[in-house]
Amino acid sequence: MNGISVIICCYNSEQRIKPTLEHLNLQQTNFPWELIIVDNNCTDATVQTVKNCTKQMHQLAGRTSIVNESEPGLNYARLRGVKASKYDLVLFCDDDNWLNKSYLQRGFNFLKNNPDFGVVGGSGIEKCEIAAPQWFDKYKSLYAIGCRNDGEVSNVYGAGMLLRKELLSGIDFSMSDRKGDSLASGGDSEICYNVINKGFKIRQLCDNTFYHFIPKERLKNAYIYKMFYAVGKTRKELYKISPKHYKLFNPSYRLRKDLKNLFRAVMKLDWISVKCNFYSLKAYWLN
């Protein structure tokens, strides 16, 4: 392995990109790496902000490049960044992820020492702009927060995902993933699905952490309802890709599971969860 290409896909990231860059500037590594910023139709001052910040940062000043992707959607932006990359490992870092200073090194070491693994992910820790609402802990995994399993897994968050670039060769995304203000996703799962199909394993390192900054707008009830609608839509789309791999997303199971969750929420008078489950059901069955 000859290094890591860190790819940050930006859509109007002006207000949140600076601390992300500051944390990248603190990385401690013994291998070469680069930073690629993908401008995915930004209409604010994202590009100028990146230029202003990186020219003052000793690590980023000489290793940052900015490329454009006019096709909206996270998957298109990621592939554009991959195309521009020069190293054989790529790391997808969201514009609001603050990686710990050894994040790159630990991921690099793991893949170097474990050739049968194709992807390694980390664990997100919330950094909320305001006090988190009561429902946050219950649903924080939707924000790429927490660790699913400290070991081999079938999927990791796209936030902080490090993988062998060769495994993206020939990938044909069925979904555009997050597009504009839409929260519908699934690109992370599609990548992991393709990695497994190519005979590689996936690992999550729970103690390799990053902060995920969550602005106050994303801590409102309306936002979690929107996220659950996106979850329902994504489940249906992933099931169409591979019914065998995504068997927990099949219609009969989802109907029983979601109705059961809805009933439990009603019995507990948990009206936030009632609405969340309602929006998930609505998205699954109406798309």
FILOLO-351148 format. One record per residue (C-alpha): residue in three letters; x, y, z. Coordinates in steps of 0.02 Angstrom, whole numbers, padded with zeros to 5 digits, always signed. Each point is the difference from the previous one (the first is absolute). Layout:
% residues N
ALAXYZ...
This chain:
% residues 287
MET+00000+00000+00000ASN+00071+00168-00051GLY-00110+00123+00096ILE-00175+00069+00030SER-00106+00120-00101VAL-00122+00088+00117ILE-00156+00052-00095ILE-00122+00130+00067CYS-00155+00027-00106CYS-00074+00172+00024TYR-00171+00073-00033ASN-00008+00174+00077SER+00123-00042+00139GLU+00061+00176+00036GLN-00067+00005+00179ARG+00068-00170+00057ILE+00159-00040-00098LYS+00130+00097+00101PRO+00008-00111+00157THR+00000-00154-00112LEU+00155+00066-00087GLU+00080+00050+00165HIS-00013-00179+00065LEU+00071-00070-00161ASN+00145+00120+00018LEU+00044-00085+00166GLN+00016-00175-00073GLN+00155-00096+00053THR+00054-00122-00135ASN+00154-00090-00066PHE-00064-00014-00179PRO-00049+00125-00137TRP-00178+00060-00016GLU-00099+00131-00093LEU-00163+00095+00021ILE-00124+00014-00142ILE-00147+00120+00017VAL-00143-00038-00120ASP-00108+00152-00040ASN-00170-00079-00034ASN-00093+00155-00064CYS+00035+00112+00149THR-00086+00169-00012ASP+00081+00076+00155ALA+00182+00043+00039THR+00056-00179+00036VAL+00143-00001-00126GLN+00070+00167+00055THR-00015-00050+00183VAL+00099-00159-00035LYS+00134+00099-00091ASN+00012+00128+00140CYS+00012-00133+00134THR+00120-00123-00081LYS+00129+00129-00051GLN+00025+00038+00185MET+00012-00183+00054HIS+00174-00077-00008GLN-00058-00176-00045LEU-00139+00044-00120ALA+00082+00143-00096GLY+00097-00114-00117ARG-00114-00149-00011THR-00173+00070-00035SER-00087+00004-00169ILE-00176+00053-00049VAL-00099-00087-00138ASN-00175+00028-00067GLU-00145-00120-00023SER-00152+00074-00085GLU-00112-00153+00020PRO-00091+00020+00166GLY+00010-00144+00124LEU+00126-00065+00125ASN+00045-00156-00099TYR+00044+00103-00154ALA+00105+00117+00106ARG+00091-00144+00084LEU+00042-00083-00165ARG+00064+00165-00069GLY+00115+00013+00150VAL+00058-00180-00024LYS+00037+00034-00183ALA+00110+00148+00051SER+00090-00097+00137LYS+00179-00062-00014TYR+00014-00122+00146ASP-00066-00177+00014LEU-00103+00030+00157VAL-00143+00126+00007LEU-00086+00070+00153PHE-00170+00081-00008CYS-00012+00139+00128ASP-00160+00102+00013ASP+00015+00188+00010ASP-00053-00005+00183ASN+00112-00144+00060TRP+00143+00045+00116LEU+00124-00145-00006ASN+00112-00037+00149LYS+00184+00032-00035SER+00043-00185-00024TYR-00154-00044-00103LEU+00090-00017-00166GLN+00148-00094+00074ARG-00107-00128+00091GLY-00105-00036-00154PHE+00154-00013-00108ASN+00085-00121+00120PHE-00154-00110+00010LEU-00019-00023-00188LYS+00187-00022-00020ASN+00002-00140+00128ASN-00165-00081-00054PRO+00001-00029-00188ASP-00164-00098+00007PHE-00094+00157+00055GLY-00053+00129-00128VAL-00082+00131+00110VAL+00029+00067+00175GLY-00113+00124+00087GLY+00004+00100+00161SER-00123+00056+00132GLY-00087+00168+00007ILE-00024+00106+00155GLU-00131+00136+00000LYS+00053+00181+00013CYS-00167+00090+00009GLU-00016+00187-00024ILE-00140+00003+00130ALA-00059-00122+00133ALA-00061-00158-00085PRO-00186-00040+00013GLN-00061-00149+00103TRP-00023-00110-00152PHE+00179+00023-00061ASP+00083-00147+00089LYS-00132-00118-00068TYR+00029+00052-00180LYS+00179+00063-00002SER+00061-00141-00114LEU-00092+00090-00141TYR+00127+00139+00024ALA+00148-00120-00019ILE+00022+00004+00189GLY+00056-00149+00104CYS+00077-00169-00035ARG-00102-00144-00070ASN+00129-00132+00041ASP+00185+00005+00041GLY+00047-00134-00124GLU-00050-00070-00168VAL-00162+00075-00066SER-00101+00003-00160ASN-00011+00190-00009VAL+00084+00156+00069TYR-00044+00184-00007GLY+00054+00092-00156ALA+00063+00135+00118GLY+00181-00047+00034MET-00003-00152-00115LEU+00174-00054-00061LEU+00010-00126-00141ARG+00111-00072-00135LYS-00029+00104-00156GLU+00008-00151-00114LEU-00164-00063+00076LEU-00093+00148-00074SER+00049-00052-00175GLY-00153-00044-00102ILE-00124+00048+00135ASP-00168+00053-00070PHE-00100+00097+00127SER-00187-00024-00008MET-00032+00153+00108SER+00068+00176-00008ASP+00009+00002+00192ARG-00022+00169+00085LYS-00048+00126-00131GLY-00026+00184+00037ASP-00110+00012+00154SER-00062-00180-00014LEU+00054-00118+00139ALA-00032-00160-00097SER+00160-00100+00005GLY+00065-00177-00024GLY+00164+00032-00089ASP+00098-00058+00153SER-00094-00165-00002GLU+00025-00021-00187ILE+00188+00021+00020CYS+00007-00128+00141TYR-00111-00119-00098ASN+00120+00008-00148VAL+00151-00025+00112ILE-00074-00158+00075ASN-00047-00065-00173LYS+00182+00019-00051GLY+00053-00115+00141PHE+00062+00128+00127LYS-00052+00027+00181ILE-00049+00159+00092ARG+00059+00058+00171GLN-00057+00133+00121LEU+00125+00069+00126CYS-00105+00068+00143ASP+00145+00090+00084ASN+00051+00092-00159THR-00116+00147+00022PHE-00053+00160-00083TYR-00115+00139+00057HIS-00154+00029-00105PHE-00056+00179+00013ILE-00189+00013+00002PRO-00073+00175-00024LYS-00158+00051+00090GLU-00105-00016-00158ARG+00034-00188-00002LEU-00059-00022+00179LYS-00178+00055-00033ASN-00146-00120-00004ALA-00035+00043-00181TYR+00175-00057-00048ILE-00012-00172+00082TYR-00167-00027-00087LYS+00084+00043-00164MET+00139-00123+00041PHE-00122-00140+00034TYR-00087+00033-00165ALA+00171-00017-00083VAL+00031-00162+00096GLY-00160-00078-00065LYS+00039+00051-00178THR+00179-00063+00011ARG-00053-00169+00071LYS-00113-00032-00148GLU+00132+00051-00127LEU+00134-00110+00082TYR-00119-00149+00001LYS-00023+00020-00187ILE+00189-00008-00024SER+00019-00168+00089PRO-00148-00084+00087LYS+00116-00134+00069HIS+00128+00119+00074TYR-00129+00123+00067LYS-00127-00130+00056LEU-00046+00103+00155PHE-00069+00131-00118ASN-00125-00116-00085PRO-00181+00062-00003SER-00079-00131+00113TYR+00133+00017+00134ARG+00003+00190-00007LEU-00189+00012+00014ARG-00003-00111+00155LYS+00151+00084+00078ASP-00053+00179-00033LEU-00180-00029+00055LYS+00064-00082+00159ASN+00113+00149+00034LEU-00144+00118-00037PHE-00115-00093+00119ARG+00131+00001+00140ALA+00025+00187-00022VAL-00188+00031+00011MET-00014-00105+00158LYS+00142+00100+00080LEU-00078+00164-00059ASP+00168+00036-00084TRP-00066+00115-00135ILE+00171+00038-00073SER+00028-00185-00035VAL-00178-00017-00064LYS+00034+00132-00131CYS+00172-00070-00041ASN-00071-00173-00034PHE-00145+00073-00097TYR+00117+00094-00117SER+00108-00155-00025LEU-00153-00103-00045LYS-00065+00136-00115ALA+00164+00012-00095TYR+00020-00188-00018TRP-00174-00033-00067LEU-00028+00156-00103ASN+00163-00004-00099
